[in-house]
Amino acid sequence: METPHVLVAADKFKGSLTAVQVAERVTAGLRRVVPGVRVEALPVADGGDGTVAAAVAAGFERREARVTGPLGTPVTAAYAVRDTTAVVEMAEASGLQHLPAGEFAPLTATTYGSGELLAAALDAGARTIVFGVGGSATTDGGAGMLAALGARFLDGDGKPVGPGGGALAELAEADLSGLDPRIADVDLILASDVDNPLTGPKGAPEVYGRQKGATEDDIAVLDAALVHYASVLGPETAELPGAGAAGGIGYGALVALGARFRPGIEVMLDVLGFAPALARATLVVTGEGSLDEQTLHGKAPAGVAAAARAAGVEAVAVCGRLALPPDALGKAGIRRAYALTDLEPDPAVCMAQAGPLLERAAEAIARDFLS
């Protein structure tokens, strides 16, 4: 029998383990049962928070830039570069993690820093930019991002409108003539795990506004403001898949920067070199913190499992909690899922002890699939 070769391609367990730590713990558990097993770690992400970390783990160089945070104060944001490809994560500049605990700014949070981060990637010589969008604190349709890259958004008096989505209700003129000309020569890939339009019942304010602190009144204000904004820039683009990603930053990238939308996990598997790693594997271990209905709609484990199935390689999953029945797992290409809550039912203890519990789950995988 050939020596098993396990590819660990899992996303982070949000709030407890990074994707790199997940791979380390799974490796430790597998080797406790099968000491000679070959394990290859390829931490993955789907375009949301953790995307830059996954790129760095795959050999990209981590860079940092001081940019404008969602509340207008400076933050340090990371991006990743390899040769002429850059991976930029909007959450690094404009994400919820930059908001103080309990403080939200649904009407005024800006994506200006995301534009500054894209400019930093251009300064680094990037010709291809993978723009991972998700985890945003913002709902400004990408207006802040475009302003940082040279666009001007003016009210009826010819003055710049204020930051955030709410102020777009005052927009009278959008002048894109000053956009950084380098953007035209770059392949900008909008990498997202959501395909929502900009506005309406499935749009950015309605579906994602509440997690950014928006009240029902705020959602109505933001939706109307973004409808108006799109009427100035281009209403057809507002209906495209991905336009509603990350508070509508997808729309700004599509309508003004020439971006092309691709499912985030597909893009990241390409960038990270997943296909050659998969060709070496006899078993794939994927996973994320919660395997649930959302997982099936473009999240990392579903993308990994689909690719593994297409290559004829068996895939299993690890997770903190499992909220999918076996038939849904099977349809997704996941043979079996190992949940930490099966080992420790108390969620708080499960989060705190995620590392050791994950090693135990990996031991079970080794006994079931490698012994």
FENZI-V81179 format. One line per field, one symbol per residue. burial: 1 if it has 16 or more other ideal C-beta (glycine too) atoms within 10 Angstrom, else 0. A space follows every 50 residues. Layout:
burial=???
//
This chain:
burial=00010111111111011111111111111110110011111111111111 11111111010010101111100010111110001111111111110110 00011111111111111111110101001111111111111111111111 11101000001011111111100100001101100101111111111111 00111111100111000110111111111100100011011111111111 11111110101111111110110100110011111111111000100111 11111111100011111111010100001001111011111111000001 101110111111111100110
//
